[in-house]
Each structure stands twice: as structure tokens, then as C-alpha cells.
């Protein structure tokens, strides 16, 4: 689904499957433990923290805003012992 469908308000997700897709069933119930969405967003820190999970393929930088101080620590969580920045 397009990221534009996420409006920042409490969003709701409906998971549905047509009974025609479930041969032999007369009813069904979907009860997921969680739903995970990935979407593009501005890198705007909240409470001086920012987590970047993934970058657009080919991108080599993230322009981050919202920090209250010019000194920002950067951690590559693929190797938590390494710190740069």
C-alpha cells in the first residue's frame, strides 16, 4: 500500500480473506499477534533519538533533523561495539 495512506492519526488495518480463497471453510477468524509496516519517512529525531531501520537502495546518506545539540552519536547496530560521529 502507498505510504500516503498512513495519515499520522491512529491508523487501523483490516486483514480479510474471501471465503472463496479458503475452500472447505464456512467461516474464519484472523487474530494476528502483530503487524509490521515499513515505509519511507523523514528522519526527524524525537527526544534526541532517531532510529533508521533501512535506507532506500543506492542511498548513502540520511539527513537528520530535530536534535537539540550539534554533537550526535551514531551507532551501527549491525555491530553495536562500533561508534562513529
Beta strands, then each sheet from edge to edge (+ up, - down):
strand 1: 74-75
strand 2: 83-84
sheet 1: 1+ 2-
end
